[in-house]
Amino acid sequence: MRVCVCTVVHHPEDARILHRQIRALLDAGHEVTYIAPFRATNSTPWREVSPVDVPRATGRRRLHALRAAHRALVEHAAYADVVLLHDPELLVGLPRAVRRRTVVWDVHEDTAAALAAKGWLPGPLAPLLRPLVRRLELRTERRHHLLLAEEGYRDRFRGQHPVVPNTTYVDERPPAAPGDRRVVYIGHLSVARGALDMIETARLVAPEGVQVELIGSADPDIRPALRDAQLEGVLRWYGFVPNDRALRIAEGAMAGLALLHDEPNYRHSMPTKVVEYMARGIPVITTPNPPAVAIVEPSGCGEVVPYGDPKSAADAIRRLRTDPAHRNALAERGHTTARARFHWPTQAIPFVTQLELWAKGAGQREAALPGAQGLGGTAPITRSS
């Protein structure tokens, strides 16, 4: 099977796109053409893929990147069995030559709800754009296939669509025990994702010898505050690091932070970082984002702190630091839960099988794929025409 994968918004080394989905396709013996902003992000493509470089869509500068991506799609979709798109922007004005192929949209987020968290978008525009986004989603559902990253996204659509959760690789062997010096965050940094709260938390614990390490790219409006905090010596900001290396950096940390704000888009989205911390035996400190709470509290792998409350986050770090037995127990329970429920290879096989079925033109709705499960192992992956 030849699969053409395209993104202009995400980093080419995005964990879901590259390290999970493309890796699964390559391991299954399929060919992958990867259209992505390699030069704009200074990324080196994997040797196993056929790379096609395009500009990156950032902030309000999107039209040039979208046009370049559409041109590349017209050229490379011609010999693809499946075209896998990762940005809703790519669906706007999608060329007819591409629409005639088997097109799959991988739904990463609640697009309409996420508009409020886009710092580059003027606030008054978000309510005006939401109905247009919903119309685009429903039109795409009629024309193409959908993959959903969350069970909570099902209600946005009329039909049943496969759910491929954002899980991770979980080693069978127990990870190293958490230390007592470092606290980490892995992921993009923005106001809505709690970046300013983490900076303030770092200021509270730095005098006590605790190093907060933030691993990820940042929105432009956050970067000055991050740089200032790093110059003050209260935290370390790595910038973007490929997911596999970021997870190696995080190993052995005392805690992993997930201080999302109470935003509509996050109420139905599991923070992948929570599962990644658990997989590496890192106790979790999270705000009461419902999907995170649904994992952390039953499994007993971390603490839940109030939204926008750096002092509570700092207090949770202090409790972990002064009680090694407690943090080791949280780490062990987290790893055990992650291995049982969130090991990516469990999802990789049905993901690849689903694309193979669509490539062959299989059209029955709601035919469950063997071995496929949704978030937490509660719902089977289904097929839709």
Secondary structure, 3 states (H helix, E strand, C coil): CEEEEECCCCCCCCHHHHHHHHHHHHHCCCEEEEEECCHHHCCCCCCCCEEEECCCCECCECHHHHHHHHHHHHHHHCCCCEEEECCHHHHCCCCHHHHCCCEEEEECCCHHHHHHHCCCCCCCHHHHHHHHHHHHHHHHHHHCEEEECCHHHHHHCCCCCCECCCCECCCCCCCCCCCCCEEEEECCECCCCCHHHHHHHHHHHHHHCCEEEEECCECCCCHHHHHHHHHHCCEEEEECCCHHHHHHHHCCCCEEEECCCCCHHHCCCCCHHHHHHHHCCCCEEECCCHHHHHHHHHHCCEEECCCCCHHHHHHHHHHHHHCHHHHHHHHHHHHHHHHHHCEHHHHHHHHHHHHHHHHCCCCCCCCCCCCCCCHHHCCCCCCCC
